[in-house]
Amino acid sequence: MSSDSNTNNHTAETEDQNKRIAEAFRQVQSDGSDFLNGSLEAREKLVASARSLLEAAENPVESLLWHINR
């Protein structure tokens, strides 16, 4: 594989990860607002969306280490 191909692949993966992070962050914001407004189910949703944000922000090595150390 050429260097340019590796760079393009890495760039595409980074862009995909950035989109997942942004989407997860928006969900945390939404669930956080619901939580502050007193929604009964909001705490569980906020915790789940915060976990999703963390998972979206992890790189593969961090993910692997996190699961090994649990």
mmCIF file of the N, C-alpha and C atoms, coordinates in Angstrom:
data_MODEL
# 
_entry.id   MODEL 
# 
loop_
_atom_site.group_PDB 
_atom_site.id 
_atom_site.type_symbol 
_atom_site.label_atom_id 
_atom_site.label_alt_id 
_atom_site.label_comp_id 
_atom_site.label_asym_id 
_atom_site.label_entity_id 
_atom_site.label_seq_id 
_atom_site.pdbx_PDB_ins_code 
_atom_site.Cartn_x 
_atom_site.Cartn_y 
_atom_site.Cartn_z 
_atom_site.occupancy 
_atom_site.B_iso_or_equiv 
_atom_site.pdbx_formal_charge 
_atom_site.auth_seq_id 
_atom_site.auth_comp_id 
_atom_site.auth_asym_id 
_atom_site.auth_atom_id 
_atom_site.pdbx_PDB_model_num 
ATOM 1   N N  . MET A 1 1  ? 0.846   -1.174 0.000  1.00 0.00 ? 1  MET A N  1 
ATOM 2   C CA . MET A 1 1  ? 0.000   0.000  0.000  1.00 0.00 ? 1  MET A CA 1 
ATOM 3   C C  . MET A 1 1  ? 0.891   1.237  0.000  1.00 0.00 ? 1  MET A C  1 
ATOM 4   N N  . SER A 1 2  ? 0.529   2.209  -0.779 1.00 0.00 ? 2  SER A N  1 
ATOM 5   C CA . SER A 1 2  ? 1.337   3.410  -0.874 1.00 0.00 ? 2  SER A CA 1 
ATOM 6   C C  . SER A 1 2  ? 1.101   4.324  0.320  1.00 0.00 ? 2  SER A C  1 
ATOM 7   N N  . SER A 1 3  ? 2.047   5.235  0.504  1.00 0.00 ? 3  SER A N  1 
ATOM 8   C CA . SER A 1 3  ? 1.944   6.195  1.602  1.00 0.00 ? 3  SER A CA 1 
ATOM 9   C C  . SER A 1 3  ? 0.709   7.081  1.444  1.00 0.00 ? 3  SER A C  1 
ATOM 10  N N  . ASP A 1 4  ? 0.439   7.484  0.201  1.00 0.00 ? 4  ASP A N  1 
ATOM 11  C CA . ASP A 1 4  ? -0.745  8.323  -0.052 1.00 0.00 ? 4  ASP A CA 1 
ATOM 12  C C  . ASP A 1 4  ? -2.032  7.580  0.291  1.00 0.00 ? 4  ASP A C  1 
ATOM 13  N N  . SER A 1 5  ? -2.077  6.305  -0.030 1.00 0.00 ? 5  SER A N  1 
ATOM 14  C CA . SER A 1 5  ? -3.250  5.491  0.272  1.00 0.00 ? 5  SER A CA 1 
ATOM 15  C C  . SER A 1 5  ? -3.443  5.361  1.780  1.00 0.00 ? 5  SER A C  1 
ATOM 16  N N  . ASN A 1 6  ? -2.342  5.144  2.503  1.00 0.00 ? 6  ASN A N  1 
ATOM 17  C CA . ASN A 1 6  ? -2.412  5.066  3.965  1.00 0.00 ? 6  ASN A CA 1 
ATOM 18  C C  . ASN A 1 6  ? -2.888  6.377  4.563  1.00 0.00 ? 6  ASN A C  1 
ATOM 19  N N  . THR A 1 7  ? -2.385  7.478  4.038  1.00 0.00 ? 7  THR A N  1 
ATOM 20  C CA . THR A 1 7  ? -2.774  8.803  4.542  1.00 0.00 ? 7  THR A CA 1 
ATOM 21  C C  . THR A 1 7  ? -4.253  9.058  4.284  1.00 0.00 ? 7  THR A C  1 
ATOM 22  N N  . ASN A 1 8  ? -4.722  8.717  3.076  1.00 0.00 ? 8  ASN A N  1 
ATOM 23  C CA . ASN A 1 8  ? -6.134  8.918  2.744  1.00 0.00 ? 8  ASN A CA 1 
ATOM 24  C C  . ASN A 1 8  ? -7.031  8.059  3.624  1.00 0.00 ? 8  ASN A C  1 
ATOM 25  N N  . ASN A 1 9  ? -6.616  6.820  3.866  1.00 0.00 ? 9  ASN A N  1 
ATOM 26  C CA . ASN A 1 9  ? -7.389  5.922  4.708  1.00 0.00 ? 9  ASN A CA 1 
ATOM 27  C C  . ASN A 1 9  ? -7.460  6.458  6.135  1.00 0.00 ? 9  ASN A C  1 
ATOM 28  N N  . HIS A 1 10 ? -6.316  6.910  6.657  1.00 0.00 ? 10 HIS A N  1 
ATOM 29  C CA . HIS A 1 10 ? -6.275  7.457  8.012  1.00 0.00 ? 10 HIS A CA 1 
ATOM 30  C C  . HIS A 1 10 ? -7.140  8.709  8.113  1.00 0.00 ? 10 HIS A C  1 
ATOM 31  N N  . THR A 1 11 ? -7.077  9.560  7.094  1.00 0.00 ? 11 THR A N  1 
ATOM 32  C CA . THR A 1 11 ? -7.880  10.781 7.084  1.00 0.00 ? 11 THR A CA 1 
ATOM 33  C C  . THR A 1 11 ? -9.371  10.448 7.088  1.00 0.00 ? 11 THR A C  1 
ATOM 34  N N  . ALA A 1 12 ? -9.774  9.466  6.290  1.00 0.00 ? 12 ALA A N  1 
ATOM 35  C CA . ALA A 1 12 ? -11.186 9.069  6.251  1.00 0.00 ? 12 ALA A CA 1 
ATOM 36  C C  . ALA A 1 12 ? -11.623 8.502  7.594  1.00 0.00 ? 12 ALA A C  1 
ATOM 37  N N  . GLU A 1 13 ? -10.773 7.690  8.223  1.00 0.00 ? 13 GLU A N  1 
ATOM 38  C CA . GLU A 1 13 ? -11.100 7.132  9.538  1.00 0.00 ? 13 GLU A CA 1 
ATOM 39  C C  . GLU A 1 13 ? -11.224 8.239  10.575 1.00 0.00 ? 13 GLU A C  1 
ATOM 40  N N  . THR A 1 14 ? -10.335 9.210  10.518 1.00 0.00 ? 14 THR A N  1 
ATOM 41  C CA . THR A 1 14 ? -10.377 10.333 11.456 1.00 0.00 ? 14 THR A CA 1 
ATOM 42  C C  . THR A 1 14 ? -11.649 11.152 11.265 1.00 0.00 ? 14 THR A C  1 
ATOM 43  N N  . GLU A 1 15 ? -12.023 11.386 10.010 1.00 0.00 ? 15 GLU A N  1 
ATOM 44  C CA . GLU A 1 15 ? -13.250 12.136 9.734  1.00 0.00 ? 15 GLU A CA 1 
ATOM 45  C C  . GLU A 1 15 ? -14.476 11.377 10.247 1.00 0.00 ? 15 GLU A C  1 
ATOM 46  N N  . ASP A 1 16 ? -14.498 10.066 10.043 1.00 0.00 ? 16 ASP A N  1 
ATOM 47  C CA . ASP A 1 16 ? -15.610 9.245  10.545 1.00 0.00 ? 16 ASP A CA 1 
ATOM 48  C C  . ASP A 1 16 ? -15.678 9.314  12.066 1.00 0.00 ? 16 ASP A C  1 
ATOM 49  N N  . GLN A 1 17 ? -14.518 9.221  12.719 1.00 0.00 ? 17 GLN A N  1 
ATOM 50  C CA . GLN A 1 17 ? -14.491 9.284  14.175 1.00 0.00 ? 17 GLN A CA 1 
ATOM 51  C C  . GLN A 1 17 ? -14.956 10.654 14.651 1.00 0.00 ? 17 GLN A C  1 
ATOM 52  N N  . ASN A 1 18 ? -14.513 11.703 13.986 1.00 0.00 ? 18 ASN A N  1 
ATOM 53  C CA . ASN A 1 18 ? -14.939 13.051 14.368 1.00 0.00 ? 18 ASN A CA 1 
ATOM 54  C C  . ASN A 1 18 ? -16.446 13.220 14.246 1.00 0.00 ? 18 ASN A C  1 
ATOM 55  N N  . LYS A 1 19 ? -17.035 12.626 13.209 1.00 0.00 ? 19 LYS A N  1 
ATOM 56  C CA . LYS A 1 19 ? -18.494 12.695 13.047 1.00 0.00 ? 19 LYS A CA 1 
ATOM 57  C C  . LYS A 1 19 ? -19.197 11.945 14.171 1.00 0.00 ? 19 LYS A C  1 
ATOM 58  N N  . ARG A 1 20 ? -18.665 10.770 14.533 1.00 0.00 ? 20 ARG A N  1 
ATOM 59  C CA . ARG A 1 20 ? -19.262 10.000 15.636 1.00 0.00 ? 20 ARG A CA 1 
ATOM 60  C C  . ARG A 1 20 ? -19.150 10.769 16.954 1.00 0.00 ? 20 ARG A C  1 
ATOM 61  N N  . ILE A 1 21 ? -18.014 11.418 17.176 1.00 0.00 ? 21 ILE A N  1 
ATOM 62  C CA . ILE A 1 21 ? -17.824 12.201 18.399 1.00 0.00 ? 21 ILE A CA 1 
ATOM 63  C C  . ILE A 1 21 ? -18.816 13.356 18.435 1.00 0.00 ? 21 ILE A C  1 
ATOM 64  N N  . ALA A 1 22 ? -18.940 14.073 17.331 1.00 0.00 ? 22 ALA A N  1 
ATOM 65  C CA . ALA A 1 22 ? -19.859 15.217 17.279 1.00 0.00 ? 22 ALA A CA 1 
ATOM 66  C C  . ALA A 1 22 ? -21.299 14.778 17.522 1.00 0.00 ? 22 ALA A C  1 
ATOM 67  N N  . GLU A 1 23 ? -21.686 13.670 16.907 1.00 0.00 ? 23 GLU A N  1 
ATOM 68  C CA . GLU A 1 23 ? -23.052 13.155 17.096 1.00 0.00 ? 23 GLU A CA 1 
ATOM 69  C C  . GLU A 1 23 ? -23.280 12.746 18.555 1.00 0.00 ? 23 GLU A C  1 
ATOM 70  N N  . ALA A 1 24 ? -22.303 12.057 19.133 1.00 0.00 ? 24 ALA A N  1 
ATOM 71  C CA . ALA A 1 24 ? -22.431 11.630 20.529 1.00 0.00 ? 24 ALA A CA 1 
ATOM 72  C C  . ALA A 1 24 ? -22.465 12.841 21.460 1.00 0.00 ? 24 ALA A C  1 
ATOM 73  N N  . PHE A 1 25 ? -21.683 13.863 21.148 1.00 0.00 ? 25 PHE A N  1 
ATOM 74  C CA . PHE A 1 25 ? -21.671 15.066 21.974 1.00 0.00 ? 25 PHE A CA 1 
ATOM 75  C C  . PHE A 1 25 ? -23.028 15.771 21.931 1.00 0.00 ? 25 PHE A C  1 
ATOM 76  N N  . ARG A 1 26 ? -23.613 15.857 20.747 1.00 0.00 ? 26 ARG A N  1 
ATOM 77  C CA . ARG A 1 26 ? -24.951 16.469 20.634 1.00 0.00 ? 26 ARG A CA 1 
ATOM 78  C C  . ARG A 1 26 ? -25.972 15.690 21.456 1.00 0.00 ? 26 ARG A C  1 
ATOM 79  N N  . GLN A 1 27 ? -25.835 14.355 21.472 1.00 0.00 ? 27 GLN A N  1 
ATOM 80  C CA . GLN A 1 27 ? -26.762 13.541 22.256 1.00 0.00 ? 27 GLN A CA 1 
ATOM 81  C C  . GLN A 1 27 ? -26.574 13.799 23.748 1.00 0.00 ? 27 GLN A C  1 
ATOM 82  N N  . VAL A 1 28 ? -25.323 13.948 24.187 1.00 0.00 ? 28 VAL A N  1 
ATOM 83  C CA . VAL A 1 28 ? -25.056 14.270 25.595 1.00 0.00 ? 28 VAL A CA 1 
ATOM 84  C C  . VAL A 1 28 ? -25.691 15.619 25.939 1.00 0.00 ? 28 VAL A C  1 
ATOM 85  N N  . GLN A 1 29 ? -25.548 16.594 25.042 1.00 0.00 ? 29 GLN A N  1 
ATOM 86  C CA . GLN A 1 29 ? -26.149 17.906 25.291 1.00 0.00 ? 29 GLN A CA 1 
ATOM 87  C C  . GLN A 1 29 ? -27.667 17.793 25.427 1.00 0.00 ? 29 GLN A C  1 
ATOM 88  N N  . SER A 1 30 ? -28.285 17.064 24.536 1.00 0.00 ? 30 SER A N  1 
ATOM 89  C CA . SER A 1 30 ? -29.742 16.901 24.562 1.00 0.00 ? 30 SER A CA 1 
ATOM 90  C C  . SER A 1 30 ? -30.189 16.186 25.838 1.00 0.00 ? 30 SER A C  1 
ATOM 91  N N  . ASP A 1 31 ? -29.520 15.071 26.143 1.00 0.00 ? 31 ASP A N  1 
ATOM 92  C CA . ASP A 1 31 ? -29.886 14.325 27.342 1.00 0.00 ? 31 ASP A CA 1 
ATOM 93  C C  . ASP A 1 31 ? -29.577 15.114 28.604 1.00 0.00 ? 31 ASP A C  1 
ATOM 94  N N  . GLY A 1 32 ? -28.529 15.902 28.578 1.00 0.00 ? 32 GLY A N  1 
ATOM 95  C CA . GLY A 1 32 ? -28.199 16.753 29.723 1.00 0.00 ? 32 GLY A CA 1 
ATOM 96  C C  . GLY A 1 32 ? -29.279 17.797 29.962 1.00 0.00 ? 32 GLY A C  1 
ATOM 97  N N  . SER A 1 33 ? -29.798 18.373 28.892 1.00 0.00 ? 33 SER A N  1 
ATOM 98  C CA . SER A 1 33 ? -30.896 19.348 29.024 1.00 0.00 ? 33 SER A CA 1 
ATOM 99  C C  . SER A 1 33 ? -32.134 18.692 29.610 1.00 0.00 ? 33 SER A C  1 
ATOM 100 N N  . ASP A 1 34 ? -32.437 17.485 29.116 1.00 0.00 ? 34 ASP A N  1 
ATOM 101 C CA . ASP A 1 34 ? -33.588 16.756 29.655 1.00 0.00 ? 34 ASP A CA 1 
ATOM 102 C C  . ASP A 1 34 ? -33.399 16.472 31.145 1.00 0.00 ? 34 ASP A C  1 
ATOM 103 N N  . PHE A 1 35 ? -32.179 16.096 31.508 1.00 0.00 ? 35 PHE A N  1 
ATOM 104 C CA . PHE A 1 35 ? -31.874 15.821 32.911 1.00 0.00 ? 35 PHE A CA 1 
ATOM 105 C C  . PHE A 1 35 ? -32.071 17.076 33.771 1.00 0.00 ? 35 PHE A C  1 
ATOM 106 N N  . LEU A 1 36 ? -31.593 18.202 33.282 1.00 0.00 ? 36 LEU A N  1 
ATOM 107 C CA . LEU A 1 36 ? -31.745 19.459 34.034 1.00 0.00 ? 36 LEU A CA 1 
ATOM 108 C C  . LEU A 1 36 ? -33.196 19.904 34.116 1.00 0.00 ? 36 LEU A C  1 
ATOM 109 N N  . ASN A 1 37 ? -34.003 19.476 33.148 1.00 0.00 ? 37 ASN A N  1 
ATOM 110 C CA . ASN A 1 37 ? -35.424 19.825 33.147 1.00 0.00 ? 37 ASN A CA 1 
ATOM 111 C C  . ASN A 1 37 ? -36.271 18.855 33.952 1.00 0.00 ? 37 ASN A C  1 
ATOM 112 N N  . GLY A 1 38 ? -35.646 17.859 34.556 1.00 0.00 ? 38 GLY A N  1 
ATOM 113 C CA . GLY A 1 38 ? -36.348 16.981 35.475 1.00 0.00 ? 38 GLY A CA 1 
ATOM 114 C C  . GLY A 1 38 ? -36.978 15.743 34.881 1.00 0.00 ? 38 GLY A C  1 
ATOM 115 N N  . SER A 1 39 ? -36.590 15.352 33.695 1.00 0.00 ? 39 SER A N  1 
ATOM 116 C CA . SER A 1 39 ? -37.135 14.131 33.096 1.00 0.00 ? 39 SER A CA 1 
ATOM 117 C C  . SER A 1 39 ? -36.754 12.919 33.936 1.00 0.00 ? 39 SER A C  1 
ATOM 118 N N  . LEU A 1 40 ? -37.717 12.023 34.172 1.00 0.00 ? 40 LEU A N  1 
ATOM 119 C CA . LEU A 1 40 ? -37.494 10.867 35.040 1.00 0.00 ? 40 LEU A CA 1 
ATOM 120 C C  . LEU A 1 40 ? -36.477 9.883  34.473 1.00 0.00 ? 40 LEU A C  1 
ATOM 121 N N  . GLU A 1 41 ? -36.502 9.673  33.172 1.00 0.00 ? 41 GLU A N  1 
ATOM 122 C CA . GLU A 1 41 ? -35.595 8.715  32.544 1.00 0.00 ? 41 GLU A CA 1 
ATOM 123 C C  . GLU A 1 41 ? -34.285 9.360  32.102 1.00 0.00 ? 41 GLU A C  1 
ATOM 124 N N  . ALA A 1 42 ? -34.149 10.645 32.310 1.00 0.00 ? 42 ALA A N  1 
ATOM 125 C CA . ALA A 1 42 ? -33.032 11.391 31.743 1.00 0.00 ? 42 ALA A CA 1 
ATOM 126 C C  . ALA A 1 42 ? -31.678 10.971 32.289 1.00 0.00 ? 42 ALA A C  1 
ATOM 127 N N  . ARG A 1 43 ? -31.594 10.594 33.548 1.00 0.00 ? 43 ARG A N  1 
ATOM 128 C CA . ARG A 1 43 ? -30.297 10.224 34.112 1.00 0.00 ? 43 ARG A CA 1 
ATOM 129 C C  . ARG A 1 43 ? -29.717 9.019  33.399 1.00 0.00 ? 43 ARG A C  1 
ATOM 130 N N  . GLU A 1 44 ? -30.539 7.978  33.206 1.00 0.00 ? 44 GLU A N  1 
ATOM 131 C CA . GLU A 1 44 ? -30.061 6.782  32.517 1.00 0.00 ? 44 GLU A CA 1 
ATOM 132 C C  . GLU A 1 44 ? -29.657 7.088  31.080 1.00 0.00 ? 44 GLU A C  1 
ATOM 133 N N  . LYS A 1 45 ? -30.442 7.913  30.411 1.00 0.00 ? 45 LYS A N  1 
ATOM 134 C CA . LYS A 1 45 ? -30.116 8.298  29.041 1.00 0.00 ? 45 LYS A CA 1 
ATOM 135 C C  . LYS A 1 45 ? -28.822 9.100  28.994 1.00 0.00 ? 45 LYS A C  1 
ATOM 136 N N  . LEU A 1 46 ? -28.649 9.998  29.960 1.00 0.00 ? 46 LEU A N  1 
ATOM 137 C CA . LEU A 1 46 ? -27.438 10.820 30.004 1.00 0.00 ? 46 LEU A CA 1 
ATOM 138 C C  . LEU A 1 46 ? -26.209 9.950  30.238 1.00 0.00 ? 46 LEU A C  1 
ATOM 139 N N  . VAL A 1 47 ? -26.305 8.992  31.146 1.00 0.00 ? 47 VAL A N  1 
ATOM 140 C CA . VAL A 1 47 ? -25.178 8.089  31.406 1.00 0.00 ? 47 VAL A CA 1 
ATOM 141 C C  . VAL A 1 47 ? -24.855 7.288  30.150 1.00 0.00 ? 47 VAL A C  1 
ATOM 142 N N  . ALA A 1 48 ? -25.867 6.776  29.478 1.00 0.00 ? 48 ALA A N  1 
ATOM 143 C CA . ALA A 1 48 ? -25.650 5.984  28.256 1.00 0.00 ? 48 ALA A CA 1 
ATOM 144 C C  . ALA A 1 48 ? -25.024 6.833  27.153 1.00 0.00 ? 48 ALA A C  1 
ATOM 145 N N  . SER A 1 49 ? -25.508 8.050  26.995 1.00 0.00 ? 49 SER A N  1 
ATOM 146 C CA . SER A 1 49 ? -24.954 8.892  25.932 1.00 0.00 ? 49 SER A CA 1 
ATOM 147 C C  . SER A 1 49 ? -23.530 9.341  26.272 1.00 0.00 ? 49 SER A C  1 
ATOM 148 N N  . ALA A 1 50 ? -23.236 9.546  27.555 1.00 0.00 ? 50 ALA A N  1 
ATOM 149 C CA . ALA A 1 50 ? -21.867 9.885  27.954 1.00 0.00 ? 50 ALA A CA 1 
ATOM 150 C C  . ALA A 1 50 ? -20.916 8.720  27.673 1.00 0.00 ? 50 ALA A C  1 
ATOM 151 N N  . ARG A 1 51 ? -21.381 7.503  27.914 1.00 0.00 ? 51 ARG A N  1 
ATOM 152 C CA . ARG A 1 51 ? -20.560 6.322  27.591 1.00 0.00 ? 51 ARG A CA 1 
ATOM 153 C C  . ARG A 1 51 ? -20.332 6.231  26.087 1.00 0.00 ? 51 ARG A C  1 
ATOM 154 N N  . SER A 1 52 ? -21.355 6.523  25.318 1.00 0.00 ? 52 SER A N  1 
ATOM 155 C CA . SER A 1 52 ? -21.210 6.497  23.859 1.00 0.00 ? 52 SER A CA 1 
ATOM 156 C C  . SER A 1 52 ? -20.197 7.532  23.387 1.00 0.00 ? 52 SER A C  1 
ATOM 157 N N  . LEU A 1 53 ? -20.215 8.699  24.021 1.00 0.00 ? 53 LEU A N  1 
ATOM 158 C CA . LEU A 1 53 ? -19.244 9.739  23.682 1.00 0.00 ? 53 LEU A CA 1 
ATOM 159 C C  . LEU A 1 53 ? -17.827 9.263  23.989 1.00 0.00 ? 53 LEU A C  1 
ATOM 160 N N  . LEU A 1 54 ? -17.643 8.664  25.133 1.00 0.00 ? 54 LEU A N  1 
ATOM 161 C CA . LEU A 1 54 ? -16.325 8.139  25.504 1.00 0.00 ? 54 LEU A CA 1 
ATOM 162 C C  . LEU A 1 54 ? -15.867 7.090  24.496 1.00 0.00 ? 54 LEU A C  1 
ATOM 163 N N  . GLU A 1 55 ? -16.749 6.185  24.137 1.00 0.00 ? 55 GLU A N  1 
ATOM 164 C CA . GLU A 1 55 ? -16.394 5.136  23.173 1.00 0.00 ? 55 GLU A CA 1 
ATOM 165 C C  . GLU A 1 55 ? -16.067 5.730  21.806 1.00 0.00 ? 55 GLU A C  1 
ATOM 166 N N  . ALA A 1 56 ? -16.787 6.756  21.399 1.00 0.00 ? 56 ALA A N  1 
ATOM 167 C CA . ALA A 1 56 ? -16.528 7.387  20.108 1.00 0.00 ? 56 ALA A CA 1 
ATOM 168 C C  . ALA A 1 56 ? -15.174 8.085  20.097 1.00 0.00 ? 56 ALA A C  1 
ATOM 169 N N  . ALA A 1 57 ? -14.754 8.602  21.242 1.00 0.00 ? 57 ALA A N  1 
ATOM 170 C CA . ALA A 1 57 ? -13.506 9.351  21.316 1.00 0.00 ? 57 ALA A CA 1 
ATOM 171 C C  . ALA A 1 57 ? -12.277 8.458  21.483 1.00 0.00 ? 57 ALA A C  1 
ATOM 172 N N  . GLU A 1 58 ? -12.485 7.217  21.883 1.00 0.00 ? 58 GLU A N  1 
ATOM 173 C CA . GLU A 1 58 ? -11.351 6.318  22.077 1.00 0.00 ? 58 GLU A CA 1 
ATOM 174 C C  . GLU A 1 58 ? -10.759 5.889  20.746 1.00 0.00 ? 58 GLU A C  1 
ATOM 175 N N  . ASN A 1 59 ? -9.437  5.705  20.752 1.00 0.00 ? 59 ASN A N  1 
ATOM 176 C CA . ASN A 1 59 ? -8.831  5.069  19.590 1.00 0.00 ? 59 ASN A CA 1 
ATOM 177 C C  . ASN A 1 59 ? -8.829  3.564  19.848 1.00 0.00 ? 59 ASN A C  1 
ATOM 178 N N  . PRO A 1 60 ? -8.563  2.747  18.849 1.00 0.00 ? 60 PRO A N  1 
ATOM 179 C CA . PRO A 1 60 ? -8.652  1.288  19.036 1.00 0.00 ? 60 PRO A CA 1 
ATOM 180 C C  . PRO A 1 60 ? -7.766  0.747  20.164 1.00 0.00 ? 60 PRO A C  1 
ATOM 181 N N  . VAL A 1 61 ? -6.584  1.289  20.331 1.00 0.00 ? 61 VAL A N  1 
ATOM 182 C CA . VAL A 1 61 ? -5.694  0.800  21.390 1.00 0.00 ? 61 VAL A CA 1 
ATOM 183 C C  . VAL A 1 61 ? -6.271  1.145  22.759 1.00 0.00 ? 61 VAL A C  1 
ATOM 184 N N  . GLU A 1 62 ? -6.782  2.348  22.927 1.00 0.00 ? 62 GLU A N  1 
ATOM 185 C CA . GLU A 1 62 ? -7.401  2.734  24.198 1.00 0.00 ? 62 GLU A CA 1 
ATOM 186 C C  . GLU A 1 62 ? -8.597  1.845  24.502 1.00 0.00 ? 62 GLU A C  1 
ATOM 187 N N  . SER A 1 63 ? -9.369  1.556  23.498 1.00 0.00 ? 63 SER A N  1 
ATOM 188 C CA . SER A 1 63 ? -10.531 0.686  23.664 1.00 0.00 ? 63 SER A CA 1 
ATOM 189 C C  . SER A 1 63 ? -10.100 -0.693 24.135 1.00 0.00 ? 63 SER A C  1 
ATOM 190 N N  . LEU A 1 64 ? -9.091  -1.234 23.494 1.00 0.00 ? 64 LEU A N  1 
ATOM 191 C CA . LEU A 1 64 ? -8.597  -2.543 23.857 1.00 0.00 ? 64 LEU A CA 1 
ATOM 192 C C  . LEU A 1 64 ? -8.076  -2.550 25.298 1.00 0.00 ? 64 LEU A C  1 
ATOM 193 N N  . LEU A 1 65 ? -7.291  -1.557 25.649 1.00 0.00 ? 65 LEU A N  1 
ATOM 194 C CA . LEU A 1 65 ? -6.752  -1.488 27.013 1.00 0.00 ? 65 LEU A CA 1 
ATOM 195 C C  . LEU A 1 65 ? -7.861  -1.319 28.036 1.00 0.00 ? 65 LEU A C  1 
ATOM 196 N N  . TRP A 1 66 ? -8.870  -0.531 27.715 1.00 0.00 ? 66 TRP A N  1 
ATOM 197 C CA . TRP A 1 66 ? -9.978  -0.301 28.627 1.00 0.00 ? 66 TRP A CA 1 
ATOM 198 C C  . TRP A 1 66 ? -10.702 -1.621 28.923 1.00 0.00 ? 66 TRP A C  1 
ATOM 199 N N  . HIS A 1 67 ? -10.935 -2.414 27.870 1.00 0.00 ? 67 HIS A N  1 
ATOM 200 C CA . HIS A 1 67 ? -11.658 -3.680 28.054 1.00 0.00 ? 67 HIS A CA 1 
ATOM 201 C C  . HIS A 1 67 ? -10.804 -4.723 28.759 1.00 0.00 ? 67 HIS A C  1 
ATOM 202 N N  . ILE A 1 68 ? -9.511  -4.682 28.579 1.00 0.00 ? 68 ILE A N  1 
ATOM 203 C CA . ILE A 1 68 ? -8.615  -5.628 29.255 1.00 0.00 ? 68 ILE A CA 1 
ATOM 204 C C  . ILE A 1 68 ? -8.563  -5.318 30.750 1.00 0.00 ? 68 ILE A C  1 
ATOM 205 N N  . ASN A 1 69 ? -8.580  -4.038 31.097 1.00 0.00 ? 69 ASN A N  1 
ATOM 206 C CA . ASN A 1 69 ? -8.427  -3.613 32.488 1.00 0.00 ? 69 ASN A CA 1 
ATOM 207 C C  . ASN A 1 69 ? -9.733  -3.596 33.258 1.00 0.00 ? 69 ASN A C  1 
ATOM 208 N N  . ARG A 1 70 ? -10.846 -3.909 32.653 1.00 0.00 ? 70 ARG A N  1 
ATOM 209 C CA . ARG A 1 70 ? -12.136 -3.900 33.360 1.00 0.00 ? 70 ARG A CA 1 
ATOM 210 C C  . ARG A 1 70 ? -12.259 -5.058 34.264 1.00 0.00 ? 70 ARG A C  1 
# 
